[in-house]
């Protein structure tokens, strides 16, 4: 067989999870350069830049949601694809054991986490034969937050702020703009979109995702689609959704469009949204040994240039220090736009925890607590015995809107004073914040290494039977920064930005 194949795939997985490719780095640097200093988006972009540097320095996951591993593989005629797929599965399991990937594969019926990122449909592996003597493997790690902002349209269709999108390239443009507007900050903007015009519902989504393997600076070989891509990029940032949906100059860093033939009765536009943590790399392997002959997207002979040439997040003196547990007076004093630094006890809670709390008493006292929408990457210290301590290696926020059906009730029942996540929440949660004296804080999505360094200790864990991402982790943090985006007075930055960007969208569509 190929003696170096396993090690090559493992190296690809680790590097993809921890080191953004040069074209994405360049796009994020441009986004930071054009954003005026002192804005909410500028602060977020500085944290993002620092996080990118930290991930490389420590070989840690850029984002705690290491996504659904998707491999696109081209092999010579005669290659043993069955053996290769098994080696890829073993490499995925090993990367998960080392803490480079978060255990993300759960049984869709029971919700049980496999613990090793393996299961039916995980990872996704696509093979294709080609007329070459080398093996090409490309990998993309696309997280759940941006996956949930994917969109598919059946034209003609009426779109909010844009009126009718017809079966024309102008109609396609309207769909893409609507998808980006609808994503707001939930997909960790500024992001990139892969788009497929045509195909059926299944092939359209697959082909849209495949466009994310293109580099951000390439030029579409189809002049019609090249013109459409340029048109999108020249107008979409005038929406002023900005980084994390905070408002700002850069909302999208790339738009890549392809077309498939379709049935006469169908006209689908499929949009695959990816976050700023745009993790995709590739390798070309020797077909006899499986050793890496060259990297795709990056040149290892060129040194990595740090995103920051100075200190990262710096204090302005206007930050508000909070220590948990919080009082109602602490929270009522906060206003939308305030930057807070949280210290003390914090509990994580995602989908499984929120569902559990609707039917059961919490395993800890949540009065005055800070509840963090986060599924961290955690590893055991020592020999990984049951009594060995846990260490958090990546801990950014997850998309909060999934908890909207539960959050208001949980705040009211248990006295939670602060909820931390990304992307904001809806009207029910906003009403509960005002009624009970609580606040929503937006952390910077994807900044998993940055936030992991604010965690001083893991003091315990509850509900571990849900799997490590869905368990309730008991953390002690110091100076955890976040922005008040929904306060206890009925104000929501997310609602304001959605309305303002909708007005911009109507202007573009008109």
C-alpha positions, 0 to 999 in steps of 0.5 A: 500500500502507500506507507506515508498516506495516513501521516500525510492525511493526518498532517493535512487535517491538522494544518487545515484546522489550525492554519488559514490559507494565504488567500483568506489571510490576505482578505481578512487583512484587507477587511481590517485595513478598511475598517475605521479604528475604534468601531465594533467591527474593528475591535472584532477584526483585531480579535480575529487577527490575534486568534489566527496568529495564536492558532498557528503558534500553538497548532490549535483549532482556529474555531472550536467548531471544526465542522464537517470534514469534506474531502475531494479526492482525485486518484489515478486509475487503479487506486484502492479507494476502499483502503484510502477511505479507511485510512482517512477515517483513521486519520480523522479519529486520530486528529480528534483524539489529539484535540485538533478536531472537536467530536462533531458526529452525532446520531441523528435519532438519539443525539449520541456523540460517536466521540471520534468524528466517525459515523454514517456520513461522517466524514464526507469523502468524494472520489474521482478518477483522473488522468494523472499519476498523482493523488490530489486531496482537498479538505474543507472544514465548514462549521455548523453555524455557517452551514445553517445559513446556507440557502436555496431558492427556486426561481421565480421567487419574491424576496423581501426588499428585492421584489421578484427574482426572475430566471435571469442572472439579475435574479441570481444576483438578487438571491445571493444578496438576499442570502448574505443579508439573511445570514447577518452575523449568524454565519460569522461574517465577513464570510464567502459564498459558493453558488450554483446556478441550476442542477437539481436540489441535491447537485446544486448544493454539492456544486455550490460547496465545491466552489469554496475550493476555489481561491478568493483571488481567482477569475471565473473562466466563464465571462458571464459568471466572472462579471456576476461575481465582480458585480456582487463583490462591488455591491454587497459590502454596501449592506454594511452588515460588517464583522459579526453583524456589528455593522461595518465596511466588509460583509463578504470576502468572496463570491464564487459562482458556477452553473449546471444544466437543469430541467426546464421546469426547475431553476434553483440557486444554491448558496453555500455560506462559509465563515471568515474561518475559511478552512480549506487546504490540499495536498498532492501525494506521490501515488507510490508512497503517499508522501506529500509532494506539494501543498495546494493553496500554500507554499511552505517555503514562504514563511507565514506573515503574522496578521498582527505586528503589534499587540492584539485586543487592547483596552480603551479604558471604557470597558466595564468589568463584571464579576459573576455571579451578577446582580440585576443592578449590574445588568440593568446598568448596561447598554447596547454597545458597551464592551464588558470584561467578565471574570468569575464563574461561567457555565457552557450550554448548547442545544442539549443543555437547553433542551434538558433544562426545559424538563429538568432542574439544572445540575448547578445553581444558575442564579446570577450566572453567565451562560455561554453558548459554547461547545469547546474542544477539551482534552484530558491532561496526564494519561487521560484517566477518569480523574485527570483534569480537563483542559480547554483548547478552543472555546469560541461562541456558537450561533445563539438563535438555535436556543431561541425557543428555550432561552426566555424560559430558562432566564426566567426560571433559573435567574440567568443574568447574562447569555453569551453567544454570537449572531443575536437572538429573537423577540422572545429572548429580548422580552425576557431580558427586559422582564427579568433583568438579563443581557445578551453579550456577543462574543467574536465567532470563530475566535476559539484560541483567543477565548480559550486563553481567558479560561483560568480553569475547568472546575467541573462538568455536568451532563457529560453523557451528551458528549463533550461539545454539548456538556455543561462545563464549569469554567473560571474566566478572567477578563473575557471580552464581549459586546452588549448587543441586547440589553435589559431595556428592550434594545437590540443591535441585531434588530437595528442592523437587520433593518438598516441593512434591509434598507440598503438591500432595497436600494441595491435591488432597485 
